[in-house]
Amino acid sequence: MLGRSSPAVDAEEIEERCDFLIIGAGCSGCVVARRLTEAGYNVILCEAGPDPLSQDNNLFEDSLLRSTCLDPLKAAELWGNSGWMKDIKEEESKNGFGVDYAFATEIEPSLCGRGVVLNAGKGVGGGSCINNGLWGCDYVQPSIHPWDIWSEEFGFDEWSPKSMTCSTKKAESMLKPLKPVENVRMAAFDEAISGISLAKNTADTRVKWCIDSKGLRKTAAAAYLSDVSKTTGNLRILTLTKALKLIYSSDDSGDYDENSVKVTGAYLETLDDNSRVYKCICSYEVVVCCGAILTPSLLLYSGIGPRNDLERAGLTCVVDSPHVGNNLIIQPSLPLFAKPNRESEPKAVIPACGPKLQSVAPVKAPIGSGTEAALFQWNRSGIICAITLCTPKARGCISLPPVGAEQEVQIRLNLLSDPRDVHRMLVAAQKLTAAINSCGKLIDLFGNHSVDWPIRSQTGSITSEELETISKQASSTRHPMGSCRMGHSTADGVCNSKGKVFANEGTHEFSCQ
């Protein structure tokens, strides 16, 4: 992925020039590329992975990658080994597409010494190429919206819910997500959670998903780039090309002025048989859209991060920015598996529930204390429902590994390391288990299977059995965020509210999306 030292490149060797260089063709990169291209700029979009939807994809026999990517029900075939998905992966995966980074995290003490695999899309379209295509619910109207906090406490008026409405509506109009098809199991789930759900009505709990009228996955690339590439000549997409580090205006002299240094481009490496490293220079800005794992990683390897960490890794500190890679937020999730209610059924085999073309989690509802409950339709996983903690207190970090380590980035999630997170998850598990198991209609629709969860004590305290269960079964939603958080200076953030990365005083002239 990224190298420790400056690539050995002839300083005069410049093979690409553009107005804007966008690093990372994931969901944000596709949006930024379209908007800049529409504005008339010459844009290069750099992506380390392939283009899964390419019509002439010669990397994979018979375009197997394309057909698998287009079928949202085959998402597991694109994933790396991932926690409770391990059995499905081993049974179904064709193993070798290479469109999932499948980041391995550090061992988590609160998860019985387990690490978690963070799936992340590696290809044009990013995570929208390999995820379950879920769009979201309309119920997300908390009494104190996170955007209100940013707007009021930090003075970021452009991030208020009112200001963001235009952008969210525009995104929905581009992707045109479809509502799930109703079925009897969804109706029974509504009935089961009616006493604990905080949603205003059941219609608000329906999770749309990004497919077209033919049932084919609609990725961010398909929504934002397909027509642009046909109608304009000012967008170039470089696939199988990764960014090694950023180039500064002072690179030739080696002297860095933290208050005025300017990013002028990046060293790029092609990942084909004739691998080479070259410079890409831009007239305006470099826009980093590598996600919550690789964005701080690129900044660190480019000399932007905590000074002590950079110097310990043998890297020159260009900007002492202590928050780069810190404040990593990951939402813990807890799948609740089915348990047979008859001795004659040694294994929980959940019957299918039509229609065949149906999203994995068509219903989600808030059930209090920042948790939400989701109905599962993925019959082969053996899961009836799942709980997600949307507002965890725990924070992780992205950092440079020790010198000599094989991995290029070190990820510490600290998942459920805060006792408040554990308590909220366990209370939600108890509430949801009781609701599901008391609904005879839903149990019948799940083939007479109930939720397998240890019963809490009568006093309401958390039992050791429950703690052990959550430690063994908890995972994450694979939605990392916060590792390049907004602020007012390097004292409290990495970039300002417009994405400009801070120097010690002022900002660098490039964006961190």
C-alpha positions in Angstrom: 0.0 0.0 0.0 2.1 2.9 1.2 5.9 3.2 1.6 8.0 4.5 4.5 10.4 6.6 2.5 10.3 8.8 -0.5 9.9 6.8 -3.7 13.1 6.7 -5.8 11.8 8.9 -8.6 13.7 11.2 -11.0 12.6 14.7 -9.8 12.1 15.7 -13.4 9.9 12.7 -14.3 6.4 14.0 -14.5 4.0 11.8 -16.5 0.6 13.3 -15.6 -0.7 16.8 -15.2 -4.2 17.9 -14.2 -6.2 20.6 -12.5 -7.3 18.3 -9.6 -6.0 15.0 -8.5 -8.5 12.9 -6.6 -6.9 10.0 -4.7 -9.5 7.2 -4.1 -12.5 6.4 -6.3 -14.8 5.3 -3.5 -18.2 6.9 -2.8 -16.8 10.4 -2.0 -14.2 10.3 -4.7 -16.9 9.6 -7.4 -19.0 12.5 -6.1 -16.1 15.0 -6.1 -14.9 13.8 -9.5 -18.3 14.5 -11.0 -18.8 17.9 -9.5 -15.3 19.1 -10.5 -15.7 17.7 -14.0 -19.1 19.4 -14.4 -17.4 22.6 -13.4 -15.0 22.2 -16.4 -11.8 21.2 -14.6 -9.5 18.5 -15.9 -9.6 15.8 -13.3 -7.5 12.6 -12.7 -9.2 10.0 -10.4 -6.7 7.6 -9.0 -7.8 4.2 -7.7 -5.7 1.3 -6.4 -8.3 -1.4 -7.3 -9.9 -2.4 -10.6 -13.1 -1.1 -12.1 -15.6 -3.9 -11.2 -18.2 -2.7 -13.6 -16.0 -2.3 -16.7 -17.6 -3.8 -19.8 -14.2 -4.8 -21.1 -12.6 -6.0 -17.9 -9.9 -8.4 -19.0 -8.6 -9.0 -15.5 -11.1 -11.6 -14.7 -12.3 -14.4 -16.9 -15.7 -13.9 -18.5 -16.1 -10.7 -16.4 -17.0 -12.8 -13.4 -16.1 -9.8 -11.2 -18.6 -7.6 -13.0 -21.5 -10.1 -12.8 -20.8 -10.8 -9.1 -20.6 -7.1 -8.2 -23.8 -6.3 -10.0 -25.7 -8.9 -7.9 -26.1 -7.4 -4.4 -27.2 -10.8 -3.0 -23.7 -12.1 -3.7 -21.9 -9.5 -1.6 -20.3 -12.2 0.6 -18.4 -13.6 -2.4 -16.5 -10.3 -2.5 -15.5 -10.2 1.1 -12.5 -11.3 3.0 -12.7 -13.5 6.0 -14.9 -11.5 8.4 -15.8 -12.7 11.9 -19.2 -14.3 12.0 -19.2 -14.3 8.2 -16.3 -16.8 8.1 -18.5 -19.9 7.4 -20.4 -18.2 4.6 -17.1 -16.9 3.2 -15.6 -20.4 3.1 -18.6 -22.0 1.5 -19.4 -19.3 -1.1 -16.4 -17.3 -1.9 -14.6 -17.7 -5.2 -11.7 -16.0 -3.4 -9.4 -14.0 -5.6 -11.3 -10.9 -6.8 -9.2 -8.6 -4.7 -11.8 -5.9 -4.3 -11.9 -6.0 -0.5 -9.0 -4.6 1.5 -10.2 -6.7 4.5 -8.1 -4.8 7.0 -7.0 -6.9 10.0 -7.2 -5.0 13.3 -5.2 -5.4 16.4 -6.3 -7.9 19.0 -9.2 -6.4 21.0 -9.1 -7.3 24.7 -12.9 -6.7 25.1 -13.6 -9.2 22.3 -12.0 -12.3 24.0 -8.7 -11.5 22.3 -10.2 -11.4 18.8 -9.3 -9.0 16.0 -12.0 -7.7 13.6 -11.7 -7.8 9.8 -12.8 -4.4 8.4 -14.2 -4.9 4.9 -13.5 -1.9 2.6 -14.1 -1.7 -1.1 -11.0 -1.6 -3.3 -12.2 -0.5 -6.8 -14.0 2.2 -8.6 -17.1 2.7 -6.5 -15.4 1.7 -3.3 -17.6 0.2 -0.6 -20.7 0.5 -2.8 -19.3 -2.2 -5.0 -19.1 -4.9 -2.2 -21.6 -3.8 0.5 -25.2 -4.9 0.9 -26.4 -1.8 -0.8 -28.4 -0.4 2.1 -29.4 3.3 1.9 -30.8 4.2 5.3 -34.0 5.0 7.1 -36.1 8.2 7.5 -36.4 7.7 11.2 -33.0 9.3 12.0 -34.3 12.4 13.7 -32.7 12.3 17.2 -33.5 15.1 19.7 -29.9 16.3 19.4 -28.6 15.7 15.9 -24.8 15.2 15.5 -24.9 17.9 12.8 -26.5 20.3 15.2 -23.6 19.6 17.7 -21.0 20.4 15.0 -22.9 23.5 13.9 -23.5 24.9 17.4 -20.4 23.9 19.3 -17.8 24.3 16.5 -19.5 27.0 14.5 -19.8 24.9 11.4 -23.0 26.3 10.0 -22.6 24.4 6.7 -23.0 21.2 8.7 -26.4 21.9 10.2 -29.2 19.5 9.3 -30.9 22.4 7.4 -27.8 23.1 5.4 -27.1 19.5 4.6 -30.7 18.7 3.4 -29.9 19.8 -0.1 -26.8 17.5 -0.4 -28.6 14.5 1.1 -31.5 15.0 -1.2 -29.2 15.4 -4.2 -27.4 12.2 -3.4 -30.7 10.3 -3.1 -31.8 11.7 -6.5 -28.6 10.4 -8.1 -28.7 6.9 -6.6 -32.5 6.5 -6.6 -32.7 3.8 -3.9 -35.7 1.5 -3.9 -37.9 0.6 -1.0 -37.9 -3.1 0.0 -40.7 -5.3 -1.0 -43.0 -6.0 1.9 -43.5 -9.5 3.2 -45.2 -11.2 6.2 -41.9 -11.4 8.2 -41.4 -7.7 8.0 -44.9 -7.1 9.3 -44.4 -9.5 12.1 -41.2 -7.8 13.1 -43.1 -4.5 13.2 -45.5 -6.1 15.6 -42.8 -7.6 17.8 -40.8 -4.4 18.3 -43.8 -2.1 18.5 -43.4 -1.7 22.3 -39.7 -0.8 22.2 -39.3 1.1 18.8 -38.9 4.8 18.9 -39.8 5.3 15.2 -42.8 7.5 14.6 -44.3 4.9 12.2 -43.4 1.7 10.5 -42.9 3.3 7.1 -39.9 5.2 8.5 -38.2 2.0 9.5 -37.9 0.6 5.9 -34.3 0.5 4.6 -34.0 1.4 1.0 -31.3 -0.2 -1.1 -29.3 0.8 -4.1 -30.5 -1.3 -7.0 -32.1 -0.5 -10.3 -35.4 -1.7 -11.7 -33.7 -4.9 -12.9 -32.4 -5.7 -9.5 -28.8 -4.8 -10.3 -26.5 -3.1 -7.8 -26.2 0.7 -8.4 -22.8 1.8 -7.2 -21.5 5.3 -6.6 -19.5 5.0 -9.8 -22.6 3.9 -11.8 -24.6 6.8 -10.4 -22.0 9.6 -10.6 -19.5 8.7 -13.3 -21.2 6.6 -16.1 -22.7 9.5 -18.0 -19.7 11.8 -17.2 -17.2 9.5 -18.9 -19.4 9.4 -22.0 -20.2 13.1 -22.4 -17.0 14.9 -21.3 -13.3 14.5 -22.0 -11.9 16.1 -18.9 -12.1 13.0 -16.5 -9.4 10.3 -16.5 -9.7 7.3 -14.2 -6.5 5.5 -13.4 -7.2 2.1 -12.1 -4.7 -0.3 -10.4 -2.8 2.9 -9.4 -2.0 3.7 -5.8 -0.7 6.9 -4.2 2.5 6.4 -2.3 2.8 9.9 -0.8 2.1 13.5 -1.4 4.5 15.9 -3.2 5.2 19.3 -1.7 6.4 22.5 -3.4 9.5 22.4 -1.3 10.4 18.7 -2.0 13.4 19.6 -4.2 15.1 21.6 -1.4 13.9 19.3 1.4 13.1 22.3 3.6 9.6 22.5 4.9 7.9 25.6 6.2 4.8 24.3 8.1 3.0 27.6 7.6 3.3 27.8 3.9 4.1 24.4 2.4 1.9 23.5 -0.5 0.9 20.2 -1.9 1.4 20.1 -5.6 0.7 16.4 -6.5 1.5 12.8 -5.5 3.8 10.0 -6.3 1.7 7.3 -8.0 2.6 3.6 -8.6 1.0 1.4 -11.2 0.1 -2.1 -10.0 0.5 -3.9 -13.3 3.3 -6.3 -14.4 5.4 -3.3 -15.5 5.1 -1.5 -12.1 6.5 2.0 -12.1 6.5 5.1 -9.9 5.9 8.5 -11.4 4.8 12.0 -10.5 1.3 13.4 -11.0 1.2 17.2 -10.7 -1.9 19.3 -10.3 -2.6 23.0 -10.9 -5.1 23.4 -8.1 -5.5 20.8 -5.4 -5.0 17.2 -4.4 -8.3 15.8 -2.9 -7.8 12.8 -0.6 -10.8 10.5 -0.6 -9.3 7.3 0.7 -11.7 6.6 3.6 -11.2 6.5 7.3 -8.4 4.0 7.2 -6.2 5.0 4.2 -6.7 8.7 4.4 -4.8 9.1 7.7 -2.4 6.5 6.5 -1.5 8.5 3.4 -1.2 11.7 5.5 1.1 9.9 8.0 3.4 8.5 5.3 3.5 12.0 3.7 4.7 13.5 7.0 1.5 14.9 8.4 0.7 13.6 11.8 2.0 13.4 15.4 5.7 14.5 15.3 6.9 11.9 17.8 5.2 9.0 15.9 6.6 10.1 12.6 10.2 10.5 13.8 10.0 7.2 15.6 9.0 5.6 12.3 11.9 7.3 10.5 9.7 9.8 8.6 10.3 13.5 8.2 7.6 15.6 10.0 6.2 18.1 7.6 3.2 19.2 9.8 2.9 18.2 13.5 -0.8 17.3 13.5 -1.5 15.2 16.6 -5.1 14.2 15.7 -4.3 12.5 12.4 -5.5 8.9 12.8 -7.0 9.4 16.3 -10.7 9.7 17.2 -11.5 6.6 15.1 -15.2 5.7 15.6 -16.5 2.3 14.8 -20.1 1.2 15.5 -20.2 -2.2 17.3 -22.8 -4.7 16.2 -24.2 -7.8 17.8 -25.9 -10.5 15.7 -28.6 -12.5 17.6 -28.6 -16.0 16.3 -31.5 -18.4 16.0 -31.9 -21.3 18.5 -34.1 -24.3 17.6 -37.1 -24.7 19.9 -37.3 -28.5 19.2 -34.8 -31.1 20.2 -35.2 -32.7 16.8 -33.5 -29.7 15.2 -29.9 -29.7 16.2 -29.0 -26.8 13.9 -30.9 -23.6 13.3 -31.9 -23.5 9.6 -34.0 -20.4 9.0 -36.5 -20.9 6.2 -36.4 -18.4 3.2 -38.9 -15.7 3.1 -39.8 -14.3 -0.4 -39.5 -12.5 -2.6 -36.1 -13.8 -3.6 -34.7 -10.3 -4.5 -34.7 -8.7 -1.1 -32.2 -6.6 0.9 -30.3 -8.2 3.8 -31.8 -5.9 6.4 -35.0 -4.3 5.1 -36.2 -3.1 8.5 -34.3 -1.1 11.1 -35.7 0.7 14.1 -34.2 2.8 17.0 -34.8 1.2 20.4 -33.2 3.7 22.7 -29.8 4.8 24.1 -28.3 5.2 20.6 -29.0 1.6 19.6 -31.0 0.2 16.7 -32.5 -3.2 15.9 -32.4 -4.7 12.4 -34.4 -7.6 11.0 -32.3 -10.0 9.0 -33.3 -11.7 5.7 -30.0 -13.5 5.1 -31.3 -16.9 5.9 -28.0 -18.8 5.5 -26.3 -16.7 8.2 -28.6 -18.1 10.9 -29.3 -14.6 12.2 -32.8 -13.5 13.2 -31.9 -9.9 14.0 -29.0 -7.7 15.0 -28.2 -4.7 17.2 -26.0 -1.8 16.3 -24.7 0.9 18.7 -24.9 4.0 16.6 -23.2 6.4 19.0 -20.3 4.6 20.8 -18.2 6.3 23.3 -15.0 4.3 22.7 -12.4 5.7 20.3 -9.7 3.9 18.3 -6.8 5.0 16.2 -4.9 4.5 13.0 -1.1 4.6 13.4 2.1 3.6 11.8 3.3 0.1 12.6 6.6 -0.6 14.3 9.7 -0.4 12.1 10.2 -3.7 10.3 6.5 -4.8 10.6 4.9 -6.4 7.6 1.7 -4.5 7.7 1.6 -0.9 6.4 -1.0 0.4 8.8 -1.9 -0.5 12.4 -5.6 -0.3 13.4 -6.8 -0.3 17.0 -10.6 -0.2 17.3 -11.0 -0.4 21.1 -14.4 -1.8 20.3 -16.6 -2.0 23.4 -13.7 -0.8 25.6 -15.9 1.7 27.2 -18.2 0.1 29.9 -21.0 2.5 28.9 -21.0 1.0 25.4 -21.2 -2.6 26.8 -24.1 -1.7 29.1 -26.1 -0.1 26.3 -25.5 -3.0 24.0 -26.5 -5.6 26.6 -29.7 -3.7 27.6 -30.7 -3.5 24.0 -30.0 -7.2 23.5 -32.2 -8.0 26.5 -35.0 -5.8 25.2 -34.9 -7.1 21.7 -34.6 -10.7 22.7 -37.7 -10.4 25.0 -39.7 -8.7 22.2 -38.8 -11.3 19.5 -39.2 -14.3 21.7 -42.6 -13.2 22.9 -44.0 -12.8 19.4 -45.4 -16.2 18.4 -46.2 -15.1 14.9 -42.6 -14.1 14.2 -41.2 -17.2 15.8 -43.4 -19.3 13.5 -42.1 -17.4 10.4 -38.5 -18.1 11.5 -39.2 -21.9 11.4 -40.0 -22.1 15.2 -36.6 -20.6 16.1 -36.2 -18.1 18.9 -33.3 -15.8 19.7 -30.4 -17.5 21.5 -29.5 -15.1 24.2 -28.7 -15.7 27.9 -31.5 -14.5 30.3 -30.6 -11.6 32.6 -30.9 -11.9 36.3 -34.1 -10.8 38.1 -32.2 -7.9 39.7 -31.4 -6.3 36.3 -27.6 -6.6 36.7 -25.5 -7.9 33.9 -24.5 -11.5 34.2 -21.1 -12.9 33.5 -22.7 -15.2 30.9 -24.0 -12.1 29.0 -20.6 -10.4 29.1 -19.0 -13.6 27.7 -21.6 -13.8 24.9 -21.1 -10.2 23.8 -17.3 -10.6 23.8 -17.5 -13.7 21.6 -20.2 -12.5 19.2 -19.8 -8.7 18.9 -18.4 -7.3 15.7 -18.6 -4.0 13.8 -20.7 -2.4 11.1 -17.6 -1.8 9.0 -18.4 1.9 9.0 -15.2 3.6 10.3 -15.2 7.4 10.6 -13.7 10.3 12.5 -9.9 9.6 11.9 -9.4 13.0 10.2 -11.9 14.9 12.2 -12.9 18.5 11.7 -11.8 21.3 14.0 -10.4 24.8 14.1 -6.7 24.1 14.2 -4.3 21.2 14.8 -5.1 21.6 18.5 -8.5 20.0 18.1 -8.7 18.6 14.5 -7.1 17.6 11.3 -9.0 19.7 8.8 -11.5 22.6 8.8 -15.2 22.3 8.0 -14.4 22.5 4.3 -11.9 19.7 4.4 -8.7 21.8 4.2 -5.9 20.1 6.1 -4.3 22.3 8.8 -0.7 23.4 9.0 0.4 24.9 12.3 -1.1 28.2 11.2 -3.6 28.2 8.4 -4.2 25.3 6.1 -2.5 23.3 3.4 -3.8 23.9 0.0 -5.4 20.5 -0.5 -8.6 18.8 0.7 -9.0 15.8 2.9 -12.5 14.3 2.2 
